[in-house]
Amino acid sequence: MSNGIKTLFLNCILLLSIIGIIGVSAFGTIVSVNDKKNDSKNTIITGFDDDEVYHVDKKTTIDFYEPIMEQFNKESQLVVSSAQALIELEIKQTGIIDIAALNKTQKIKYRGIGRFYIDMSELTKENINVDEETKVITITVPHSKLLPVEIDPNQFESEDARKGFLAFGDLKFTPKEYNDLQVEVKTKLEKGINIKENRIKADENAIEEITKIYEPIVKSLDEEYEVCVQFDDTLGGKE
């Protein structure tokens, strides 16, 4: 074999070797890239303990309790409704002796207003139930209560005093008599306001008002959740 043919033969072998090396290298690079892409889809984070493995895309549980509890503290007495009552008292004052000639009587009408409220200060985390399956948050509250009744000074009406022929001047009260009269008036007004019909209406309004306040808070965290309000008889307020 001549030297020219030998040289051509060796060059062909060398060229084929180079092409083979380049092909193997390129194939390895493609496989490596694909493996990296697949790994990126299933990335995990391992802690110090080999048993603790957390997926990056795992959803974090939303804390509904803290913002709801904060609102409980902001508005501890939530007024939900009001009602009025009118009473009439006949006041009698006697003279030195209790005889018609010395007596004075007068009829007075009092109008008062009472406000029903929900005592949110009694509530704790136990009054909040988060159902992740139905996506409903139930808030359990006490029934409505009546705040101290206020006498409306603009709705005060009195008739002229009726006097015996020996009784003179208007009715006059000592400080004790006046305070006792105010207590009697407020007691009667409270009895007229704190009736079953008004309490039922207050509870109905409470459901509406509490939902109106707390549902936007809940939906700001997760719009799929809704708020449900229910009453707990053990918390007081119902008679």
Kinemage of the C-alpha trace (Angstrom):
@kinemage 1
@onewidth
@group {chain A} dominant
@subgroup {mainchain}
@vectorlist {calphas} color= white
{ca met a 1} P 0.000 0.000 0.000
{ca ser a 2} L 1.374 3.320 -1.023
{ca asn a 3} L 2.047 6.078 1.462
{ca gly a 4} L -0.759 8.260 -0.005
{ca ile a 5} L -3.423 5.616 0.535
{ca lys a 6} L -2.236 4.949 4.088
{ca thr a 7} L -2.447 8.621 4.907
{ca leu a 8} L -5.986 8.922 3.496
{ca phe a 9} L -7.085 5.834 5.435
{ca leu a 10} L -5.750 7.193 8.752
{ca asn a 11} L -7.416 10.564 8.186
{ca cys a 12} L -10.792 8.894 7.611
{ca ile a 13} L -10.460 6.902 10.838
{ca leu a 14} L -9.510 10.083 12.750
{ca leu a 15} L -12.474 12.016 11.305
{ca leu a 16} L -14.943 9.252 12.216
{ca ser a 17} L -13.561 9.186 15.786
{ca ile a 18} L -14.021 12.951 16.188
{ca ile a 19} L -17.615 12.786 14.866
{ca gly a 20} L -18.426 9.959 17.332
{ca ile a 21} L -17.025 11.881 20.301
{ca ile a 22} L -19.030 15.011 19.371
{ca gly a 23} L -22.260 12.977 19.012
{ca val a 24} L -21.921 11.285 22.380
{ca ser a 25} L -21.195 14.630 24.072
{ca ala a 26} L -24.247 16.322 22.485
{ca phe a 27} L -26.560 13.448 23.478
{ca gly a 28} L -25.358 13.649 27.086
{ca thr a 29} L -26.026 17.393 27.168
{ca ile a 30} L -29.624 16.969 25.897
{ca val a 31} L -30.358 14.277 28.480
{ca ser a 32} L -28.923 16.470 31.247
{ca val a 33} L -31.086 19.443 30.227
{ca asn a 34} L -34.257 17.329 30.133
{ca asp a 35} L -33.501 15.901 33.564
{ca lys a 36} L -33.112 19.399 34.971
{ca lys a 37} L -36.457 20.453 33.487
{ca asn a 38} L -38.202 17.448 35.016
{ca asp a 39} L -36.569 18.052 38.379
{ca ser a 40} L -37.743 21.679 38.432
{ca lys a 41} L -41.377 20.536 38.287
{ca asn a 42} L -41.030 18.388 41.405
{ca thr a 43} L -38.711 20.494 43.520
{ca ile a 44} L -38.807 19.634 47.194
{ca ile a 45} L -37.238 21.153 50.276
{ca thr a 46} L -35.819 18.859 52.921
{ca gly a 47} L -35.226 19.910 56.501
{ca phe a 48} L -32.683 18.651 58.981
{ca asp a 49} L -34.850 15.596 59.562
{ca asp a 50} L -34.887 13.268 56.570
{ca asp a 51} L -38.562 12.450 57.273
{ca glu a 52} L -39.619 16.088 56.893
{ca val a 53} L -40.294 16.883 53.240
{ca tyr a 54} L -42.296 19.916 52.089
{ca his a 55} L -43.473 20.566 48.547
{ca val a 56} L -42.946 24.133 47.410
{ca asp a 57} L -46.450 24.454 45.924
{ca lys a 58} L -48.265 23.294 49.093
{ca lys a 59} L -51.047 25.780 50.093
{ca thr a 60} L -50.624 27.553 53.398
{ca thr a 61} L -53.637 27.468 55.771
{ca ile a 62} L -55.233 30.909 56.111
{ca asp a 63} L -55.574 32.285 59.632
{ca phe a 64} L -59.144 33.583 59.887
{ca tyr a 65} L -59.137 33.669 63.677
{ca glu a 66} L -56.827 36.597 64.342
{ca pro a 67} L -58.607 39.277 62.211
{ca ile a 68} L -62.024 38.151 63.489
{ca met a 69} L -60.850 38.291 67.107
{ca glu a 70} L -59.408 41.764 66.511
{ca gln a 71} L -62.827 42.954 65.350
{ca phe a 72} L -64.432 41.401 68.454
{ca asn a 73} L -62.212 43.633 70.579
{ca lys a 74} L -62.819 46.749 68.482
{ca glu a 75} L -66.593 46.633 68.877
{ca ser a 76} L -67.313 44.891 72.172
{ca gln a 77} L -70.902 46.188 72.344
{ca leu a 78} L -72.535 45.929 68.939
{ca val a 79} L -75.851 47.851 68.957
{ca val a 80} L -78.265 46.079 66.608
{ca ser a 81} L -81.663 47.729 67.165
{ca ser a 82} L -83.673 50.145 69.290
{ca ala a 83} L -87.246 50.370 70.537
{ca gln a 84} L -89.446 52.857 72.384
{ca ala a 85} L -92.089 52.629 75.073
{ca leu a 86} L -94.607 55.061 76.576
{ca ile a 87} L -95.909 54.846 80.131
{ca glu a 88} L -98.264 56.964 82.198
{ca leu a 89} L -97.981 57.400 85.942
{ca glu a 90} L -100.343 59.043 88.337
{ca ile a 91} L -98.420 60.697 91.127
{ca lys a 92} L -100.090 61.467 94.400
{ca gln a 93} L -98.931 63.695 97.228
{ca thr a 94} L -100.756 63.902 100.482
{ca gly a 95} L -100.941 66.754 102.907
{ca ile a 96} L -100.331 66.619 106.633
{ca ile a 97} L -103.050 64.026 106.775
{ca asp a 98} L -104.302 61.854 103.923
{ca ile a 99} L -107.625 63.402 103.136
{ca ala a 100} L -108.970 64.376 99.708
{ca ala a 101} L -109.075 68.072 100.592
{ca leu a 102} L -105.278 68.148 101.075
{ca asn a 103} L -104.192 65.746 98.326
{ca lys a 104} L -102.577 66.591 94.993
{ca thr a 105} L -102.491 64.243 92.001
{ca gln a 106} L -100.959 64.585 88.578
{ca lys a 107} L -100.696 62.309 85.515
{ca ile a 108} L -97.330 62.287 83.765
{ca lys a 109} L -96.364 60.486 80.534
{ca tyr a 110} L -92.818 59.308 80.010
{ca arg a 111} L -91.325 58.041 76.780
{ca gly a 112} L -88.105 56.078 76.793
{ca ile a 113} L -85.774 54.490 74.272
{ca gly a 114} L -83.920 51.226 74.715
{ca arg a 115} L -81.089 49.856 72.607
{ca phe a 116} L -80.398 46.171 72.116
{ca tyr a 117} L -76.815 45.009 71.688
{ca ile a 118} L -74.686 41.904 71.262
{ca asp a 119} L -71.915 41.549 73.837
{ca met a 120} L -68.964 40.643 71.608
{ca ser a 121} L -66.540 40.914 74.562
{ca glu a 122} L -67.711 37.486 75.746
{ca leu a 123} L -66.488 35.799 72.562
{ca thr a 124} L -63.316 33.749 72.235
{ca lys a 125} L -61.667 31.640 69.553
{ca glu a 126} L -64.049 28.844 70.550
{ca asn a 127} L -66.908 30.902 69.101
{ca ile a 128} L -65.372 30.703 65.611
{ca asn a 129} L -65.651 27.529 63.561
{ca val a 130} L -63.853 27.263 60.212
{ca asp a 131} L -65.160 24.494 57.961
{ca glu a 132} L -62.627 24.055 55.169
{ca glu a 133} L -64.807 21.557 53.290
{ca thr a 134} L -67.947 23.709 53.017
{ca lys a 135} L -65.924 26.958 53.161
{ca val a 136} L -68.243 28.371 55.820
{ca ile a 137} L -67.105 30.250 58.928
{ca thr a 138} L -69.672 30.061 61.725
{ca ile a 139} L -69.627 32.740 64.437
{ca thr a 140} L -71.596 31.846 67.567
{ca val a 141} L -72.824 34.826 69.588
{ca pro a 142} L -75.092 35.427 72.610
{ca his a 143} L -78.639 36.655 72.195
{ca ser a 144} L -79.257 40.398 72.272
{ca lys a 145} L -79.404 42.291 75.561
{ca leu a 146} L -81.000 45.595 76.513
{ca leu a 147} L -78.817 48.528 77.480
{ca pro a 148} L -80.060 50.825 80.290
{ca val a 149} L -83.183 52.640 79.132
{ca glu a 150} L -82.938 56.382 78.538
{ca ile a 151} L -85.845 58.699 79.332
{ca asp a 152} L -86.506 61.061 76.452
{ca pro a 153} L -86.687 64.581 77.945
{ca asn a 154} L -88.344 65.912 74.784
{ca gln a 155} L -91.250 63.486 75.071
{ca phe a 156} L -92.285 64.401 78.618
{ca glu a 157} L -95.977 65.223 79.030
{ca ser a 158} L -97.858 66.180 82.165
{ca glu a 159} L -101.418 67.198 82.904
{ca asp a 160} L -102.377 69.956 85.282
{ca ala a 161} L -102.337 68.825 88.880
{ca arg a 162} L -105.663 68.090 90.517
{ca lys a 163} L -105.810 69.561 93.994
{ca gly a 164} L -108.110 69.327 96.946
{ca phe a 165} L -109.738 72.603 97.937
{ca leu a 166} L -107.256 72.927 100.814
{ca ala a 167} L -104.173 71.953 98.762
{ca phe a 168} L -102.080 74.734 97.323
{ca gly a 169} L -99.059 74.955 94.969
{ca asp a 170} L -97.570 72.405 92.599
{ca leu a 171} L -96.290 68.958 93.401
{ca lys a 172} L -92.843 69.096 94.936
{ca phe a 173} L -90.359 66.268 95.414
{ca thr a 174} L -87.503 65.726 97.777
{ca pro a 175} L -84.272 64.394 96.206
{ca lys a 176} L -85.107 60.902 97.457
{ca glu a 177} L -88.658 61.062 96.099
{ca tyr a 178} L -87.358 62.234 92.729
{ca asn a 179} L -84.755 59.432 92.530
{ca asp a 180} L -87.349 56.832 93.524
{ca leu a 181} L -89.646 58.157 90.796
{ca gln a 182} L -86.877 57.892 88.179
{ca val a 183} L -86.177 54.297 89.181
{ca glu a 184} L -89.867 53.426 88.898
{ca val a 185} L -90.148 55.101 85.507
{ca lys a 186} L -87.095 53.316 84.072
{ca thr a 187} L -88.248 49.969 85.441
{ca lys a 188} L -91.649 50.320 83.769
{ca leu a 189} L -90.103 51.546 80.505
{ca glu a 190} L -87.661 48.643 80.468
{ca lys a 191} L -90.508 46.206 80.978
{ca gly a 192} L -92.363 47.784 78.063
{ca ile a 193} L -89.313 47.666 75.766
{ca asn a 194} L -87.758 44.325 76.681
{ca ile a 195} L -90.622 42.281 75.268
{ca lys a 196} L -90.311 39.104 73.214
{ca glu a 197} L -91.215 40.807 69.943
{ca asn a 198} L -88.453 43.389 70.303
{ca arg a 199} L -85.882 40.753 71.317
{ca ile a 200} L -86.685 38.609 68.274
{ca lys a 201} L -86.311 41.634 66.010
{ca ala a 202} L -82.990 42.483 67.687
{ca asp a 203} L -81.654 38.970 67.081
{ca glu a 204} L -82.695 39.096 63.431
{ca asn a 205} L -80.935 42.431 63.023
{ca ala a 206} L -77.881 41.023 64.805
{ca ile a 207} L -77.463 38.269 62.207
{ca glu a 208} L -77.619 40.843 59.434
{ca glu a 209} L -75.256 43.325 61.108
{ca ile a 210} L -72.644 40.748 62.143
{ca thr a 211} L -72.634 39.218 58.658
{ca lys a 212} L -72.266 42.684 57.149
{ca ile a 213} L -69.227 43.395 59.348
{ca tyr a 214} L -67.372 40.080 59.270
{ca glu a 215} L -68.016 38.734 55.765
{ca pro a 216} L -65.863 41.420 54.066
{ca ile a 217} L -63.045 40.563 56.506
{ca val a 218} L -63.302 36.875 55.624
{ca lys a 219} L -63.583 37.443 51.872
{ca ser a 220} L -60.536 39.701 51.917
{ca leu a 221} L -58.591 36.589 52.968
{ca asp a 222} L -60.401 34.081 50.740
{ca glu a 223} L -63.386 35.124 48.624
{ca glu a 224} L -64.720 31.561 48.482
{ca tyr a 225} L -65.619 31.579 52.178
{ca glu a 226} L -68.941 32.768 53.627
{ca val a 227} L -70.028 33.789 57.135
{ca cys a 228} L -72.843 32.177 59.100
{ca val a 229} L -74.108 33.581 62.434
{ca gln a 230} L -75.829 31.494 65.087
{ca phe a 231} L -76.880 32.029 68.717
{ca asp a 232} L -75.753 30.195 71.831
{ca asp a 233} L -78.348 30.130 74.619
{ca thr a 234} L -75.669 29.328 77.197
{ca leu a 235} L -74.050 32.755 76.672
{ca gly a 236} L -77.032 34.641 78.112
{ca gly a 237} L -79.230 37.385 76.741
{ca lys a 238} L -82.280 35.233 76.042
{ca glu a 239} L -85.184 35.158 78.474
